[in-house]
Amino acid sequence: MDSSTLYAARRNMVEYQIRCCKVLEPNLIDLLMDSPREKYVPEHVRSLAYMEGSVPLPEKQEMLTPLQEAQILQALNLQGSERVLEIGTGSGYLTSLLALLADTVVSCEIHGELAQLAEKNLKDNGIDNVSIVHVNAMNADALAEANVGKDFDVIVIGAAITKIPAHIQALLANKGQIMAFVGADIVTLEHYKIDGSNISKEGITETRLLPIEGVTVEREFIF
C-alpha cells in the first residue's frame, strides 16, 4: 500500500472507529492521525493496520484494536510528566503513543521475539524514552529481579487478566492510575484511580481479548 492509501485508511480509522465511539479529545485525535500504525504491524499483514479488529502478531499474539488503544489514552488523560509501566509491549504501537504523551515508559514483554520487534520499531520511529524489558511480569520474583522500578504514575495491562496482582499494584505511586482488561471471556476495560485508601473504578467498554500469559501466583489486589 502506498503512503496516500495508508493515510486515507488512517483517516477513516479515526473518523469511523474512533470519533464515532466518543473518543473526541482533540490532541489525541491529532496524535492518532500523525502516528503511522502500519509501521508497527508485521509487513505481511500491513494492509490490516487500520482494520477495526485485532491484528495478528508473532508468538500467537495480537495488537489491541485502534479503538481500545484510543479509549485507554483518552481515559488516562496524560499530561506529559508521568512515568508509565506497560505490561505487554506487543509490537510497540501503544507503547509509542504512551511515550509521546508521557515522560518515560517501561514496557514489559514476556516474548523475546516481540520485545526485539518492539525495540526495533520504536527506534526506527524515533521513540527514545522507552525501556523494553523481556520479563514475565506476572511472576513477582521475575519482575523484582528485573528491577523495573517503582512509583509509576500509570500502569497499563494490555491483555485480559482476572485479577490485578498485588506485586504489580505495589509498583503504583500514590495518586496513580491503572488501566486493565479484567474478567474472563468477556472482559471489561477498567480504569482505576487510586489516592491512598480512596479508589475509584470506571468501566470503559466490554470486549473479548486474549488472556495474559505467565500467571504463576495467586496474589491479588482487591479494589
Phi, psi and omega in degrees: 000135180278172187296323180292323177293318179294320179295320178296320178295322178294317178297318178295322177302312182296317184287318191253351174247325189263298183300319185292347178253028171069026167263103193231000183299121190301316182295325178291318177301316178298318180298316180295324178291331184267357186253112184285091183301330182298337181285353178250008182252134177308141189304322185288348176237023184299331180295345180267003189304327185246019177289163183286332183269196181275149179256129182291144177235167173302164179065026178060032177256178180209153175285152166297159177286158176305321180293317178301317179299315181294320179296320177300312185292321179294318181295321182291325179051055184294144185252357176105350182251359189282149167259124188244136169250124178247133176252110182103085185284323186060228180271355174098004184291307177299323176305315181295320179294318176300318181295325180287339182256344184242185179276306179217155178228133167249123184238127183257130181227128184284332184264123181300321181297318180289323177301317179292319179299312181297318179300317178294315180301316181295316179297315181298334182256014172075020179269114187238012179246032179237138170247121177266130180239121177277101185200150170276096185291344178282348177264114186300318182293318180295320181292320177297319180294328180288343175053058183283347183108186180207184180056045175283140177285332184219138170235129178240123178251114192263026175213165184289135182220138181277334180217146174272113185298145180298325184289336175278315179300329180293344180274358183276137174288162172297146185061040180261175180231145173233133170246127182208146173268109190247131176136191176224141185066269173272122183244159179246130171286113185248139180245115179254135170242126189237125177226093185064237179270357180270122183230128173245149181224133176232129174276124185270311183198161174252146184199177169252143183204149175298142178289150177293148182259158171088010180292121184234352184231163181247036176275147181211156172249122184263120180273000000 
